Amino acid sequence: MDLEEMGPAHARLSQAESKVSDQAGVAQSAVADAGASPDDDLISSLNEDGVLALLKRRDLTPEILELVSQNSAAMKSHKVGVALAAHPRTPRHFALRLLRQFYTFDLMQFAMRPAVAADLKHAADQQLAARLESITLGERLTLARRASGTVAAELLLDKESRISHTALENARLTEAGVIRALMRPAARVTFVEAVCRHPKWSVRREIRLALLRSPHTPLARALEFARKLPPPLLRDTLHTSQLPEKVKAYLRTELDI
């Protein structure tokens, strides 16, 4: 692109940057005097960029946040909704109401914001978990890779094997989440076998105990795990195990317990 072609493009970019800067300035003016009452007209005049700039301030009063929520033009932006729900001074009941309007990936990102309160993160995860059966395979695959450990644990039970296998690789997935999934009646054979082979999860003692309680663990893996356990612990585990009776009998005979 030559200089003549770049000129108009740079002019448009400069105008856009100036507009954003002006809106940020208006946003700052809205709260410049902490002791003054918020200016309804000023806040209602803010566009998306101005409101987002305003919501970066942690010292906003409930009155200002209420005025932001009444800015119907700005509230059409899902970015504004997420930022408002995440603000530490937004009332919990209002934040929860906003959560119900979020897109799937907005919920995912909201739940992973460090500054968001734990109960709101939990609510976002619950919203996501409730949607899993109705969202597309591609969305579930993205969530399996990137969502919180809570959502990844739910996706371990997905009917599509590649979803559950991807969730097993989620860096936020916890040992407790894997164990809960293994113990649920909905745990599929392919998922259990994948955990048995997994280089990270299959070596953990508590997960091996869970696998020895699962009805779907292959005999060869069950024998491998059982050999590494103290006999008293193995006896207790097999007592409550859902492994087939012939498999449990074989383990008891082979290991002389």
Steps between C-alpha positions, in 0.01 A plus 500: 500500500646843401491817712196644322299186578624497858399862562120450520545180695718675758250786518215258576709326764589834660134601507404169661773534764391857569139390546600228747720749685214753518266235640759395757529867600123526544508180707767647727297820537206292616687406815758778523346645813455207735285708734252612236184322391539315172388687191218300339529670162876464491496127563205440269698670221787250519537249220650150534860623513419766755316260730780243476751771590283604793460144628877461529477719809469299819369796704162538328201542728186285480318809371735531202476127428122527508515785247727291279245219505236748382706602195298287259724565199819396679331203670436345159873422495586163651842641592331762717281235663803288586695798636204617709439153646870468581524834677564444874232750603220368278229350725508119490134461403550727200821324396319165513223637280757618247666157497184341363532721190864420425617312193674168561855629465422814702406269787823305454716811508305653787553190716877525449540870585724517808312791657153344477354379829508122553122469527451679167760277335311200632172641365659552157630142500155374595347695213751345262442149632125543449556593134736218404231279349368778276820654361690386193778245488748773403403711801532201732844424355615855571363483853672165554832666414462838668223506761533470876572170671135473603375518142780275372397237757142511368629453146686183600158333473422636153357249255773592249828330590714778357330748734572293811856429383559872442359583843751260656775727366350820644765661721233611750353153548555365852550153637177536696313582179631187328409281797146641518453432130628142535256431781192629320266244338524694173875430467557336162728206425712710262553765767603247766740332260648837406569577866660156540747586222555866581864578592401768753187364664558122496804522731315674783410279791153644571405473135621141490277427796208657313582292193499184712146591605379560144317219318671594172869467591665228286637197686861563395490856634319396815771242569774755434348752742413241763860374518617844616262519798547371856286185549274651771419801281440277199261278700300804612492638147379176344233469770327812365607454137260471207745293299341176369506227765719273287758780468502561875532127563795481260675791675448344842639166380789646302609732783415262781288741703 
